[in-house]
Amino acid sequence: MTKKTTRSGSTRPPAAFRLSDPSVLVEDPSAPQPAGTRTTPKVKAKPKTIVTPETDDAFAEEAGGALVEVATPPEPRRGFGWGKLFFGALGGLVTFAIGIWITDFVTSLFAREDILGWIALGLAALTALGLVAVIAREVAGLLRLSRVTHLRAAADEAAASDDREQARRTVRETIALYSGRPETARARAAVTEHAGEIIDGRDLLRLAEKELMTRMDAEAKALITRSASRVSVVTAVSPRALIDVVYVLVETVRLVRRIGLLYGGRPSGLALIRLLRLAIAHLAVTGSIAMTDGLVQQLVGHGIAARLSARLGEGVVNGMMTARVGLAALDVCRPLPWLANSPPGISDVMSTLVAGSPEKKAEKKNEKAKDD
């Protein structure tokens, strides 16, 4: 908010002017004025406009005084986790009961025949070994996913603050994350070679993203496009709604798992469930799960709503929702932020999906026949 006064000191209605205009003077009200000087110029040839920034908030009077900062309410304190205690105790009780049942079963077989008892004991040992291996794999998958998410959080923080040291640590951890993948050897060598020559943290993250993430992003986009295409075709030709629901769920889970594996995770079991939860939470936060008017206009612009049947249109919508979940999983699994590359959007996937639809192919074939 500014005050606009003429040389005579009278106010006039607001007007547009350029600050680079020599007839405009910008006056600092906090600067001390020398004694015996006037704030207005003595040139009488052309009136000048004096711009004086206001130090007070213009909306303070309307609010009834000075503006009051509203403090955010503190987060409610969480009480004791009775639910966790219940499920933990129940799981321990069930495990203990199963162990007692297996022990009694093996003992009864030993009492009946020694060979049967040894066979049952061997099978029980193999079962315990497999259970330990499954638990170890699930723990490793959860730790791997946690490592990727923490790496992304550290990269976002380093990019926001342009911290060189934190960016270097993040890049080193990213290189270590892909150290066991031969296809990233050249990219890792290029980042390591030029890391010492870059001063800014954001530039270093941009280099690592350009070298390491570009190929993975293209593969992830191809996975999402193929999965959305399969969902759209299958749901368009399937006779039952139950088949549509089951196939969409299976294809979505498989897509999320493939994207997690592509970016260095090991989503299987609990890790896959956690990754699905993160992807759904990402959709809820960004608001991408709702169909926007712009997307509907894009579909109408491609001629889908006017030309396709109801089943084929439903298939395209199912494919679009699958693509949304895949894009959310891509953003969650990616260890580096989007700095050098632009994130793929639903419009990119839908353009490929619509271009590959049977109606579009038939239309292109007819146009080509007419040209010939």
BABA-231623 format. One record per residue (C-alpha): residue in one letter; residue number from 1; x, y, z. Coordinates in nm, 2 decimals. Example, Ala and Ser with C-alpha at 12.3 -4.5 7.8 and 13.67 -1.06 7.14 Angstrom:
# residues 2
{r a; 1; {1.23; -0.45; 0.78}} {r s; 2; {1.37; -0.11; 0.71}} 
END
This chain:
# residues 372
{r m; 1; {0.00; 0.00; 0.00}} {r t; 2; {0.14; 0.34; -0.10}} {r k; 3; {0.05; 0.70; -0.07}} {r k; 4; {0.05; 0.91; -0.38}} {r t; 5; {0.08; 1.29; -0.32}} {r t; 6; {0.15; 1.57; -0.56}} {r r; 7; {0.39; 1.86; -0.50}} {r s; 8; {0.13; 2.06; -0.32}} {r g; 9; {0.07; 1.78; -0.08}} {r s; 10; {-0.30; 1.71; -0.18}} {r t; 11; {-0.40; 1.36; -0.24}} {r r; 12; {-0.52; 1.23; -0.58}} {r p; 13; {-0.68; 0.91; -0.70}} {r p; 14; {-0.45; 0.61; -0.75}} {r a; 15; {-0.28; 0.60; -1.09}} {r a; 16; {-0.03; 0.37; -1.27}} {r f; 17; {0.32; 0.49; -1.32}} {r r; 18; {0.67; 0.35; -1.36}} {r l; 19; {0.93; 0.38; -1.09}} {r s; 20; {1.20; 0.43; -1.36}} {r d; 21; {1.02; 0.75; -1.46}} {r p; 22; {1.24; 1.05; -1.37}} {r s; 23; {0.93; 1.24; -1.26}} {r v; 24; {0.87; 0.98; -0.98}} {r l; 25; {1.05; 1.01; -0.65}} {r v; 26; {1.06; 0.73; -0.40}} {r e; 27; {1.09; 0.87; -0.05}} {r d; 28; {1.20; 0.67; 0.26}} {r p; 29; {0.99; 0.79; 0.56}} {r s; 30; {1.24; 0.64; 0.81}} {r a; 31; {1.54; 0.83; 0.67}} {r p; 32; {1.62; 1.15; 0.86}} {r q; 33; {1.57; 1.47; 0.67}} {r p; 34; {1.85; 1.73; 0.69}} {r a; 35; {1.76; 2.05; 0.86}} {r g; 36; {1.65; 2.33; 0.62}} {r t; 37; {1.57; 2.09; 0.34}} {r r; 38; {1.24; 2.03; 0.17}} {r t; 39; {1.10; 1.70; 0.07}} {r t; 40; {0.96; 1.83; -0.25}} {r p; 41; {1.17; 1.94; -0.54}} {r k; 42; {1.19; 2.30; -0.64}} {r v; 43; {1.15; 2.24; -1.01}} {r k; 44; {0.83; 2.41; -1.12}} {r a; 45; {0.83; 2.30; -1.48}} {r k; 46; {0.67; 1.96; -1.41}} {r p; 47; {0.49; 1.83; -1.10}} {r k; 48; {0.65; 1.52; -0.95}} {r t; 49; {0.50; 1.22; -0.78}} {r i; 50; {0.63; 1.13; -0.44}} {r v; 51; {0.58; 0.76; -0.34}} {r t; 52; {0.60; 0.71; 0.04}} {r p; 53; {0.57; 0.34; 0.16}} {r e; 54; {0.35; 0.30; 0.46}} {r t; 55; {0.50; 0.15; 0.77}} {r d; 56; {0.17; 0.05; 0.92}} {r d; 57; {-0.06; -0.23; 0.79}} {r a; 58; {-0.35; -0.08; 0.61}} {r f; 59; {-0.57; -0.36; 0.72}} {r a; 60; {-0.50; -0.31; 1.09}} {r e; 61; {-0.77; -0.05; 1.13}} {r e; 62; {-1.03; -0.28; 0.96}} {r a; 63; {-0.93; -0.56; 1.20}} {r g; 64; {-0.98; -0.33; 1.50}} {r g; 65; {-0.62; -0.26; 1.58}} {r a; 66; {-0.29; -0.44; 1.53}} {r l; 67; {-0.29; -0.77; 1.36}} {r v; 68; {-0.26; -1.06; 1.60}} {r e; 69; {-0.07; -1.37; 1.50}} {r v; 70; {-0.28; -1.69; 1.54}} {r a; 71; {-0.08; -1.96; 1.70}} {r t; 72; {-0.12; -2.31; 1.56}} {r p; 73; {-0.28; -2.54; 1.81}} {r p; 74; {-0.04; -2.80; 1.96}} {r e; 75; {-0.08; -3.15; 1.84}} {r p; 76; {-0.28; -3.37; 2.07}} {r r; 77; {-0.08; -3.60; 2.29}} {r r; 78; {-0.11; -3.96; 2.21}} {r g; 79; {-0.21; -4.19; 2.49}} {r f; 80; {-0.10; -4.54; 2.56}} {r g; 81; {-0.11; -4.76; 2.25}} {r w; 82; {-0.38; -5.01; 2.37}} {r g; 83; {-0.44; -5.13; 2.02}} {r k; 84; {-0.08; -5.21; 1.97}} {r l; 85; {-0.07; -5.39; 2.30}} {r f; 86; {-0.37; -5.59; 2.22}} {r f; 87; {-0.25; -5.71; 1.88}} {r g; 88; {0.10; -5.77; 2.00}} {r a; 89; {-0.02; -5.98; 2.29}} {r l; 90; {-0.26; -6.17; 2.07}} {r g; 91; {0.01; -6.24; 1.81}} {r g; 92; {0.24; -6.37; 2.09}} {r l; 93; {-0.04; -6.59; 2.23}} {r v; 94; {-0.12; -6.74; 1.89}} {r t; 95; {0.25; -6.81; 1.82}} {r f; 96; {0.29; -6.97; 2.16}} {r a; 97; {-0.02; -7.19; 2.11}} {r i; 98; {0.10; -7.30; 1.76}} {r g; 99; {0.44; -7.38; 1.91}} {r i; 100; {0.28; -7.59; 2.19}} {r w; 101; {0.06; -7.77; 1.93}} {r i; 102; {0.36; -7.86; 1.71}} {r t; 103; {0.56; -7.98; 2.01}} {r d; 104; {0.27; -8.20; 2.12}} {r f; 105; {0.22; -8.33; 1.77}} {r v; 106; {0.59; -8.42; 1.73}} {r t; 107; {0.60; -8.58; 2.07}} {r s; 108; {0.30; -8.80; 1.99}} {r l; 109; {0.46; -8.91; 1.67}} {r f; 110; {0.78; -9.01; 1.86}} {r a; 111; {0.56; -9.21; 2.09}} {r r; 112; {0.39; -9.39; 1.80}} {r e; 113; {0.70; -9.44; 1.58}} {r d; 114; {1.05; -9.29; 1.59}} {r i; 115; {1.07; -9.25; 1.21}} {r l; 116; {0.75; -9.05; 1.21}} {r g; 117; {0.88; -8.83; 1.49}} {r w; 118; {1.21; -8.75; 1.31}} {r i; 119; {1.02; -8.67; 0.99}} {r a; 120; {0.79; -8.43; 1.18}} {r l; 121; {1.08; -8.28; 1.36}} {r g; 122; {1.27; -8.22; 1.03}} {r l; 123; {0.96; -8.06; 0.88}} {r a; 124; {0.92; -7.84; 1.18}} {r a; 125; {1.28; -7.73; 1.16}} {r l; 126; {1.24; -7.65; 0.79}} {r t; 127; {0.93; -7.45; 0.87}} {r a; 128; {1.11; -7.25; 1.14}} {r l; 129; {1.40; -7.19; 0.90}} {r g; 130; {1.16; -7.07; 0.63}} {r l; 131; {0.98; -6.84; 0.88}} {r v; 132; {1.30; -6.69; 0.99}} {r a; 133; {1.40; -6.63; 0.63}} {r v; 134; {1.07; -6.47; 0.55}} {r i; 135; {1.09; -6.24; 0.86}} {r a; 136; {1.44; -6.14; 0.76}} {r r; 137; {1.33; -6.06; 0.41}} {r e; 138; {1.04; -5.85; 0.53}} {r v; 139; {1.27; -5.66; 0.77}} {r a; 140; {1.52; -5.60; 0.50}} {r g; 141; {1.24; -5.47; 0.26}} {r l; 142; {1.11; -5.24; 0.53}} {r l; 143; {1.46; -5.11; 0.60}} {r r; 144; {1.53; -5.06; 0.23}} {r l; 145; {1.21; -4.87; 0.19}} {r s; 146; {1.28; -4.66; 0.49}} {r r; 147; {1.62; -4.59; 0.35}} {r v; 148; {1.48; -4.46; 0.03}} {r t; 149; {1.22; -4.24; 0.20}} {r h; 150; {1.48; -4.09; 0.44}} {r l; 151; {1.71; -4.03; 0.14}} {r r; 152; {1.43; -3.84; -0.04}} {r a; 153; {1.36; -3.63; 0.27}} {r a; 154; {1.73; -3.54; 0.30}} {r a; 155; {1.75; -3.46; -0.07}} {r d; 156; {1.45; -3.23; -0.04}} {r e; 157; {1.60; -3.05; 0.26}} {r a; 158; {1.94; -3.01; 0.09}} {r a; 159; {1.77; -2.87; -0.23}} {r a; 160; {1.56; -2.63; -0.03}} {r s; 161; {1.86; -2.50; 0.17}} {r d; 162; {2.12; -2.54; -0.10}} {r d; 163; {2.35; -2.71; 0.15}} {r r; 164; {2.66; -2.84; -0.02}} {r e; 165; {2.77; -3.09; 0.25}} {r q; 166; {2.43; -3.24; 0.29}} {r a; 167; {2.39; -3.27; -0.09}} {r r; 168; {2.72; -3.45; -0.11}} {r r; 169; {2.61; -3.69; 0.16}} {r t; 170; {2.28; -3.75; -0.01}} {r v; 171; {2.45; -3.81; -0.35}} {r r; 172; {2.70; -4.06; -0.19}} {r e; 173; {2.42; -4.25; -0.03}} {r t; 174; {2.23; -4.26; -0.36}} {r i; 175; {2.54; -4.39; -0.54}} {r a; 176; {2.57; -4.66; -0.27}} {r l; 177; {2.21; -4.75; -0.31}} {r y; 178; {2.26; -4.84; -0.68}} {r s; 179; {2.61; -4.98; -0.63}} {r g; 180; {2.49; -5.33; -0.70}} {r r; 181; {2.33; -5.25; -1.04}} {r p; 182; {2.56; -5.28; -1.34}} {r e; 183; {2.34; -5.06; -1.57}} {r t; 184; {2.41; -4.76; -1.34}} {r a; 185; {2.79; -4.80; -1.35}} {r r; 186; {2.85; -4.53; -1.61}} {r a; 187; {2.61; -4.28; -1.44}} {r r; 188; {2.77; -4.34; -1.10}} {r a; 189; {3.12; -4.29; -1.24}} {r a; 190; {3.01; -3.96; -1.41}} {r v; 191; {2.86; -3.83; -1.09}} {r t; 192; {3.16; -3.93; -0.88}} {r e; 193; {3.40; -3.77; -1.13}} {r h; 194; {3.23; -3.43; -1.14}} {r a; 195; {3.10; -3.41; -0.78}} {r g; 196; {3.41; -3.23; -0.65}} {r e; 197; {3.38; -2.96; -0.92}} {r i; 198; {3.04; -2.84; -0.82}} {r i; 199; {2.99; -2.59; -0.55}} {r d; 200; {2.62; -2.54; -0.51}} {r g; 201; {2.42; -2.82; -0.34}} {r r; 202; {2.12; -2.79; -0.58}} {r d; 203; {2.35; -2.82; -0.88}} {r l; 204; {2.51; -3.13; -0.74}} {r l; 205; {2.16; -3.29; -0.68}} {r r; 206; {2.06; -3.18; -1.03}} {r l; 207; {2.37; -3.36; -1.18}} {r a; 208; {2.30; -3.68; -0.98}} {r e; 209; {1.93; -3.67; -1.09}} {r k; 210; {2.02; -3.61; -1.46}} {r e; 211; {2.27; -3.90; -1.46}} {r l; 212; {2.10; -4.15; -1.24}} {r m; 213; {1.73; -4.09; -1.26}} {r t; 214; {1.67; -4.01; -1.63}} {r r; 215; {1.68; -4.37; -1.75}} {r m; 216; {1.48; -4.50; -1.45}} {r d; 217; {1.21; -4.23; -1.50}} {r a; 218; {1.17; -4.34; -1.87}} {r e; 219; {1.14; -4.70; -1.77}} {r a; 220; {0.89; -4.62; -1.49}} {r k; 221; {0.68; -4.41; -1.73}} {r a; 222; {0.68; -4.70; -1.98}} {r l; 223; {0.57; -4.94; -1.70}} {r i; 224; {0.28; -4.71; -1.60}} {r t; 225; {0.17; -4.67; -1.96}} {r r; 226; {0.17; -5.04; -2.03}} {r s; 227; {-0.01; -5.12; -1.71}} {r a; 228; {-0.28; -4.85; -1.78}} {r s; 229; {-0.32; -4.98; -2.13}} {r r; 230; {-0.37; -5.34; -2.01}} {r v; 231; {-0.62; -5.22; -1.75}} {r s; 232; {-0.82; -5.02; -2.00}} {r v; 233; {-0.84; -5.31; -2.25}} {r v; 234; {-0.93; -5.58; -2.00}} {r t; 235; {-1.19; -5.38; -1.82}} {r a; 236; {-1.34; -5.27; -2.16}} {r v; 237; {-1.39; -5.63; -2.28}} {r s; 238; {-1.46; -5.82; -1.96}} {r p; 239; {-1.82; -5.92; -1.91}} {r r; 240; {-1.83; -5.90; -1.53}} {r a; 241; {-1.77; -5.61; -1.29}} {r l; 242; {-1.60; -5.84; -1.04}} {r i; 243; {-1.34; -5.93; -1.30}} {r d; 244; {-1.27; -5.56; -1.35}} {r v; 245; {-1.22; -5.50; -0.98}} {r v; 246; {-1.00; -5.80; -0.92}} {r y; 247; {-0.78; -5.73; -1.23}} {r v; 248; {-0.74; -5.36; -1.15}} {r l; 249; {-0.63; -5.45; -0.79}} {r v; 250; {-0.38; -5.71; -0.91}} {r e; 251; {-0.24; -5.49; -1.19}} {r t; 252; {-0.21; -5.19; -0.95}} {r v; 253; {-0.02; -5.40; -0.69}} {r r; 254; {0.21; -5.54; -0.95}} {r l; 255; {0.27; -5.20; -1.10}} {r v; 256; {0.36; -5.05; -0.76}} {r r; 257; {0.59; -5.34; -0.68}} {r r; 258; {0.77; -5.31; -1.02}} {r i; 259; {0.82; -4.94; -0.96}} {r g; 260; {0.96; -5.00; -0.62}} {r l; 261; {1.21; -5.26; -0.75}} {r l; 262; {1.31; -5.02; -1.03}} {r y; 263; {1.41; -4.74; -0.79}} {r g; 264; {1.60; -4.97; -0.56}} {r g; 265; {1.34; -5.09; -0.31}} {r r; 266; {1.25; -5.45; -0.22}} {r p; 267; {0.87; -5.43; -0.18}} {r s; 268; {0.74; -5.77; -0.08}} {r g; 269; {0.48; -5.85; 0.18}} {r l; 270; {0.49; -5.58; 0.46}} {r a; 271; {0.71; -5.35; 0.26}} {r l; 272; {0.47; -5.37; -0.04}} {r i; 273; {0.18; -5.29; 0.19}} {r r; 274; {0.37; -4.99; 0.34}} {r l; 275; {0.45; -4.87; -0.01}} {r l; 276; {0.09; -4.89; -0.12}} {r r; 277; {-0.01; -4.69; 0.19}} {r l; 278; {0.25; -4.43; 0.11}} {r a; 279; {0.13; -4.40; -0.25}} {r i; 280; {-0.24; -4.37; -0.14}} {r a; 281; {-0.13; -4.11; 0.12}} {r h; 282; {0.06; -3.92; -0.15}} {r l; 283; {-0.25; -3.92; -0.37}} {r a; 284; {-0.46; -3.79; -0.08}} {r v; 285; {-0.22; -3.51; 0.01}} {r t; 286; {-0.17; -3.39; -0.35}} {r g; 287; {-0.54; -3.43; -0.43}} {r s; 288; {-0.46; -3.63; -0.75}} {r i; 289; {-0.71; -3.90; -0.69}} {r a; 290; {-1.00; -3.68; -0.79}} {r m; 291; {-1.09; -3.63; -1.16}} {r t; 292; {-1.04; -3.27; -1.24}} {r d; 293; {-1.23; -3.06; -1.50}} {r g; 294; {-0.91; -3.01; -1.70}} {r l; 295; {-0.87; -3.39; -1.74}} {r v; 296; {-1.23; -3.43; -1.84}} {r q; 297; {-1.18; -3.16; -2.10}} {r q; 298; {-0.87; -3.34; -2.22}} {r l; 299; {-1.06; -3.66; -2.27}} {r v; 300; {-1.34; -3.48; -2.45}} {r g; 301; {-1.08; -3.30; -2.66}} {r h; 302; {-0.94; -3.63; -2.77}} {r g; 303; {-1.29; -3.73; -2.88}} {r i; 304; {-1.34; -4.01; -2.63}} {r a; 305; {-1.66; -3.90; -2.48}} {r a; 306; {-1.82; -3.85; -2.82}} {r r; 307; {-1.70; -4.16; -3.00}} {r l; 308; {-1.63; -4.44; -2.76}} {r s; 309; {-1.88; -4.68; -2.61}} {r a; 310; {-1.97; -4.67; -2.24}} {r r; 311; {-1.75; -4.99; -2.17}} {r l; 312; {-1.45; -4.85; -2.36}} {r g; 313; {-1.49; -4.52; -2.18}} {r e; 314; {-1.50; -4.70; -1.85}} {r g; 315; {-1.19; -4.89; -1.94}} {r v; 316; {-1.00; -4.56; -2.02}} {r v; 317; {-1.11; -4.42; -1.68}} {r n; 318; {-0.99; -4.74; -1.50}} {r g; 319; {-0.66; -4.71; -1.68}} {r m; 320; {-0.63; -4.35; -1.58}} {r m; 321; {-0.68; -4.43; -1.22}} {r t; 322; {-0.42; -4.71; -1.24}} {r a; 323; {-0.18; -4.45; -1.39}} {r r; 324; {-0.25; -4.21; -1.10}} {r v; 325; {-0.15; -4.47; -0.85}} {r g; 326; {0.16; -4.56; -1.05}} {r l; 327; {0.26; -4.19; -1.07}} {r a; 328; {0.22; -4.15; -0.70}} {r a; 329; {0.43; -4.46; -0.64}} {r l; 330; {0.70; -4.32; -0.87}} {r d; 331; {0.72; -4.00; -0.67}} {r v; 332; {0.73; -4.19; -0.34}} {r c; 333; {1.00; -4.44; -0.45}} {r r; 334; {1.22; -4.18; -0.63}} {r p; 335; {1.52; -4.10; -0.40}} {r l; 336; {1.60; -3.76; -0.55}} {r p; 337; {1.36; -3.46; -0.60}} {r w; 338; {1.26; -3.32; -0.94}} {r l; 339; {1.51; -3.06; -1.02}} {r a; 340; {1.66; -3.12; -1.36}} {r n; 341; {1.38; -3.34; -1.51}} {r s; 342; {1.01; -3.26; -1.52}} {r p; 343; {0.79; -3.52; -1.35}} {r p; 344; {0.56; -3.72; -1.58}} {r g; 345; {0.19; -3.63; -1.55}} {r i; 346; {-0.13; -3.80; -1.61}} {r s; 347; {-0.16; -3.61; -1.94}} {r d; 348; {0.16; -3.78; -2.07}} {r v; 349; {0.03; -4.13; -1.99}} {r m; 350; {-0.32; -4.05; -2.12}} {r s; 351; {-0.19; -3.91; -2.45}} {r t; 352; {-0.01; -4.24; -2.51}} {r l; 353; {-0.31; -4.44; -2.39}} {r v; 354; {-0.55; -4.25; -2.61}} {r a; 355; {-0.32; -4.26; -2.91}} {r g; 356; {-0.29; -4.64; -2.88}} {r s; 357; {-0.67; -4.70; -2.84}} {r p; 358; {-0.84; -4.90; -3.12}} {r e; 359; {-1.06; -4.61; -3.22}} {r k; 360; {-0.76; -4.38; -3.27}} {r k; 361; {-0.58; -4.64; -3.47}} {r a; 362; {-0.88; -4.69; -3.69}} {r e; 363; {-0.92; -4.32; -3.74}} {r k; 364; {-0.55; -4.28; -3.83}} {r k; 365; {-0.58; -4.57; -4.07}} {r n; 366; {-0.88; -4.41; -4.24}} {r e; 367; {-0.70; -4.08; -4.27}} {r k; 368; {-0.40; -4.25; -4.42}} {r a; 369; {-0.63; -4.43; -4.67}} {r k; 370; {-0.79; -4.10; -4.77}} {r d; 371; {-0.45; -3.94; -4.82}} {r d; 372; {-0.34; -4.22; -5.05}} 
END
